[in-house]
Amino acid sequence: MAPKTLLCLPSLLLPLLMLLLPQADTRSFVVDRDHDRFLLDGAPFRYVSGSLHYFRVPRVLWADRLFKMRMSGLNAVQFYVPWNYHEPEPGVYNFNASRDLFAFLKETTLANLLVILRPGPYICAEWEMGGLPAWLLRKPKIHLRTSDPADNMTKIFALLRKYEPRGPLVNSEYYTGWLDYWGQNHSTRSVPAVTKGLENMLKLGASVNMYMFHGGTNFGYWNGADEKGRFLPITTSYDYDAPISEAGDPTPKLFAIRNVISKFQKVPLGPLPPPSPKMMLGPLSLHLDGNLLAFLDFLCPQGPIHSIVPMTFEAVNQDHGYMLYRTYLTHTVSEPTQFWVPNNGVHDRAYVMVDGVFQGVLERNMKHNLFLTGKKGAKLDVLLENMGRLSFGSNSSDFKGLLEPPILGQTVLTQWLMFPLKVDNLVKWWFPNQLLKSSHPQTPSGPTFYSTTFPVLDSGGDTFLFLPGWTKGQVWINGFNLGRYWTKRGPQQTLYVPRPLLFPRGALNKITLLELENVPLQPQIQFLDRPILNSTMHKTYIYSLSAESASEPMELSGH
């Protein structure tokens, strides 16, 4: 890592330390190794904590989630500080609005919760690139997270006890549930399994942090990915089967945990707040705004970048989202000819079009037989989607885009134009309803924008966007990027829509979809009053490049 980046973490922590210093002369926290315990302000102490990530929860809901954690009997909250969330460009820092770390710390104080801070720089957390900023990869030869591996746990713990023979018992990550990958079943962990383990640890006097206590949502492009024999992107929902649901509601697991905690320490008096009001709406019909290719001037106003061979996202400073690669056929291809990218060079998903007509998909670690025809001079467009950088697994640099020049038959395709797309800007600022009405294709094909407006007729509430029959894409409500949907793959079928994202009664809300593949015959959506997180529609979608890897057991991710 370059010396300049080493300055980022201290510069992040300095204001935090300044915030905490005024309390330093009145508070104390000591590891009392002689008696295998912690001392807080001189008194024996053990923490019963839960993980919550402020970057996965809208700021207006921080207080609600923290209050529910305190009422559950917790005395501490554990959270990360993602480097990439606060330093989007080298030397450019953002601690405003939803990134206001100090406002979140104040909310923890108001909730009477102590803080266990995990500042990174690497966090995993199933977060984009494990919290490391994508701009590190602008140095193509960079080596991330290099270390001297030490895999013999017996020797490691023996070494630990050599230097620390005594000390308090701590479980920093006691899992209440587990994460979800696209195409696999929704993960759950039973209430008895969670409470039994928790009670056994508390009987031993251990301090415990439950990961997660409230999972939240991977809004926008912030989900990470694992690599376990194949590329496994994380779903938009980070519900985690946690005690507090993705929508912030208490679950049976929470009440059972609260009951266990009450056997060992005082739990705040009073009932937990009930589930928040939920709203149903629709079905609503969406209208066609136009093919993505029709909006290139708005999506990439600075124009394309030319290169003989395709360049990665990182090489053109495109951190997230989408980039369009364009070239022209140098000869007529009259017979269906295979189009492919060698060395697994699609990172992560490619949508292929010839003269604007959608041809099919290429996907990382997947075998696809995609055959093309076209006349000399035909326009070949390849839209690349970054599905989230590896947050855990191989720990290698996860460059995005076309990592190798594509091949059509035996011809290596060169002379590429690359359009880094600012889709969020188009949706938020440049997308009035009347834009390019005359350019609508009669039959939608490939990546296409749809939208509609709708009012909230009553007081409304949280809701869950359901997209029956849609395939895969991205959703915005009132310009806010809700995240990815992948209805055809699952398991997640609905996207959580917090009530504060919707305009109050009388105002029109706008929803915009970028559907990347196929639109249903009736382009409709619905808002439901409960989530659907466990409906994997196609069980046999996986065709691994390696026959052996398909049968390998899944390893546990680390946080």
URKA-V441278 format. One record per run of one state. SS is the DSSP state (A for helix, B for strand, O for the rest). FROM is the first residue (numbers start at 1). TO is the last residue. Records with the same first field share a line. If there is no record, write none. Layout:
# URKA-V441278
SS: FROM-TO ; FROM-TO
This chain:
# URKA-V441278
O: 1-2 ; 22-28 ; 36-36 ; 41-42 ; 46-47 ; 53-53 ; 57-58 ; 72-75 ; 81-82 ; 87-88 ; 90-91 ; 93-96 ; 100-100 ; 111-113 ; 119-126 ; 132-133 ; 139-152 ; 164-169 ; 176-180 ; 182-190 ; 204-206 ; 215-216 ; 218-222 ; 224-224 ; 228-230 ; 235-236 ; 238-243 ; 245-249 ; 251-251 ; 263-277 ; 279-280 ; 286-286 ; 300-304 ; 308-313 ; 317-321 ; 329-332 ; 342-345 ; 348-348 ; 355-356 ; 364-365 ; 367-370 ; 375-378 ; 386-389 ; 393-400 ; 403-405 ; 409-410 ; 413-415 ; 421-422 ; 430-436 ; 440-447 ; 456-461 ; 467-472 ; 478-479 ; 486-493 ; 498-498 ; 502-507 ; 516-523 ; 529-543 ; 545-548 ; 552-559
A: 3-21 ; 33-35 ; 54-56 ; 59-71 ; 83-86 ; 97-99 ; 101-110 ; 128-131 ; 134-138 ; 153-163 ; 191-203 ; 252-262 ; 292-299 ; 314-316 ; 423-429 ; 437-439 ; 499-501 ; 549-551
B: 29-32 ; 37-40 ; 43-45 ; 48-52 ; 76-80 ; 89-89 ; 92-92 ; 114-118 ; 127-127 ; 170-175 ; 181-181 ; 207-214 ; 217-217 ; 223-223 ; 225-227 ; 231-234 ; 237-237 ; 244-244 ; 250-250 ; 278-278 ; 281-285 ; 287-291 ; 305-307 ; 322-328 ; 333-341 ; 346-347 ; 349-354 ; 357-363 ; 366-366 ; 371-374 ; 379-385 ; 390-392 ; 401-402 ; 406-408 ; 411-412 ; 416-420 ; 448-455 ; 462-466 ; 473-477 ; 480-485 ; 494-497 ; 508-515 ; 524-528 ; 544-544
